[in-house]
Amino acid sequence: MKEAFRYLNNAKQVLKSAPVEDGTYTDIKPVREACGIAYLAILMAIDDHLLKRGMSKKELPRSVDAYRKALRRYLAVYDGKLLREFEALYEALHIAGYYRGNLYLVDMIKDALKAAKAFIEKIG
């Protein structure tokens, strides 16, 4: 989990370099970068949990669908809530934030990073 939090903190540091005007990031490149790093932090946290549950590094998920299956199988304790959170974070951070570059409001990015931190803490 330590590494996941290190990545999450790195994402926050990257955002500090992004200029803000009226609650909006005016340079999308560091925002996309930060979203990508934050999403990687989530994946690292899941990987860490799976390794602690006995999965080998070779067996770790390699696609978003494989992560979904792993969450259903190994983290079903949360009654599907964790999977819904993962889906929301995947859509916000990876798809909208990193891939498409559609997130640029400061409050939205901060909320997504807080949600990522909460997700990591839950599975840690």
C-alpha positions as CSV (number, residue, x, y, z in Angstrom):
1,M,0.0,0.0,0.0
2,K,2.9,2.3,0.7
3,E,3.7,2.4,-3.1
4,A,0.1,3.2,-4.0
5,F,0.1,6.2,-1.6
6,R,3.4,7.3,-3.0
7,Y,1.9,7.3,-6.5
8,L,-1.2,9.2,-5.2
9,N,1.0,11.8,-3.6
10,N,3.0,12.1,-6.8
11,A,-0.2,12.8,-8.7
12,K,-1.0,15.6,-6.3
13,Q,2.5,17.0,-6.9
14,V,2.0,17.0,-10.6
15,L,-1.2,18.9,-10.3
16,K,0.6,21.7,-8.4
17,S,2.5,22.5,-11.6
18,A,-0.8,23.1,-13.5
19,P,-1.9,26.7,-13.7
20,V,-5.4,27.4,-12.4
21,E,-7.7,30.2,-13.4
22,D,-11.3,30.6,-12.0
23,G,-11.3,27.1,-10.6
24,T,-10.2,25.5,-13.9
25,Y,-6.9,24.0,-14.9
26,T,-5.7,25.9,-17.9
27,D,-3.0,23.4,-18.9
28,I,-4.5,19.9,-19.4
29,K,-1.3,18.0,-19.8
30,P,-0.3,17.9,-16.1
31,V,-4.0,17.1,-15.2
32,R,-4.0,14.1,-17.6
33,E,-0.7,13.0,-16.2
34,A,-2.0,13.3,-12.6
35,C,-5.1,11.3,-13.4
36,G,-3.1,8.6,-15.0
37,I,-0.8,8.3,-12.0
38,A,-3.7,8.3,-9.6
39,Y,-5.4,5.5,-11.6
40,L,-2.1,3.5,-11.4
41,A,-2.1,4.0,-7.6
42,I,-5.5,2.3,-7.5
43,L,-4.3,-0.6,-9.6
44,M,-1.2,-0.9,-7.4
45,A,-3.3,-1.1,-4.3
46,I,-5.5,-3.9,-5.8
47,D,-2.3,-5.7,-6.9
48,D,-0.9,-5.4,-3.4
49,H,-4.1,-6.8,-1.9
50,L,-4.2,-9.7,-4.3
51,L,-0.5,-10.6,-3.6
52,K,-1.3,-10.6,0.1
53,R,-4.2,-13.0,-0.7
54,G,-1.8,-15.5,-2.2
55,M,-1.9,-14.6,-5.9
56,S,1.5,-14.6,-7.7
57,K,2.8,-11.7,-9.7
58,K,2.3,-13.7,-12.8
59,E,-1.4,-14.1,-12.0
60,L,-2.1,-10.4,-11.4
61,P,-4.8,-8.9,-13.6
62,R,-3.6,-7.4,-16.9
63,S,-6.8,-5.7,-18.1
64,V,-9.6,-3.7,-16.6
65,D,-11.9,-6.7,-17.1
66,A,-9.5,-8.9,-15.2
67,Y,-9.4,-6.3,-12.4
68,R,-13.2,-6.4,-12.3
69,K,-13.2,-10.2,-12.0
70,A,-10.5,-10.0,-9.3
71,L,-12.5,-7.5,-7.3
72,R,-15.6,-9.7,-7.5
73,R,-13.7,-12.8,-6.5
74,Y,-11.3,-11.5,-3.8
75,L,-13.0,-8.3,-2.5
76,A,-16.7,-9.3,-2.5
77,V,-16.7,-8.6,1.3
78,Y,-17.9,-5.1,0.4
79,D,-21.0,-6.5,-1.3
80,G,-20.3,-4.9,-4.7
81,K,-19.8,-1.4,-3.4
82,L,-16.0,-1.6,-4.0
83,L,-16.6,-2.7,-7.6
84,R,-18.9,0.3,-8.2
85,E,-16.3,2.6,-6.7
86,F,-13.7,1.1,-8.9
87,E,-15.9,1.6,-12.0
88,A,-16.5,5.3,-11.0
89,L,-12.8,5.9,-10.5
90,Y,-11.9,4.1,-13.7
91,E,-14.4,6.3,-15.7
92,A,-13.3,9.5,-14.0
93,L,-9.5,9.1,-13.7
94,H,-8.6,6.8,-16.5
95,I,-11.2,7.5,-19.2
96,A,-12.3,11.1,-18.6
97,G,-9.2,12.4,-16.9
98,Y,-6.3,10.7,-18.6
99,Y,-7.5,9.2,-21.9
100,R,-9.9,11.9,-23.1
101,G,-8.6,14.8,-21.1
102,N,-12.1,15.9,-20.2
103,L,-11.5,16.7,-16.5
104,Y,-10.3,20.2,-15.9
105,L,-12.3,21.6,-13.0
106,V,-10.2,21.8,-9.9
107,D,-12.9,20.6,-7.5
108,M,-13.7,17.6,-9.7
109,I,-10.1,16.5,-9.8
110,K,-9.7,17.0,-6.0
111,D,-12.8,15.0,-5.4
112,A,-11.6,12.2,-7.7
113,L,-8.2,12.1,-5.8
114,K,-10.0,12.0,-2.4
115,A,-12.2,9.1,-3.7
116,A,-9.0,7.3,-4.9
117,K,-7.4,7.7,-1.5
118,A,-10.5,6.4,0.2
119,F,-10.6,3.4,-2.1
120,I,-7.0,2.6,-1.5
121,E,-7.5,2.8,2.3
122,K,-10.5,0.5,2.1
123,I,-8.6,-2.3,0.5
124,G,-5.4,-1.7,2.4
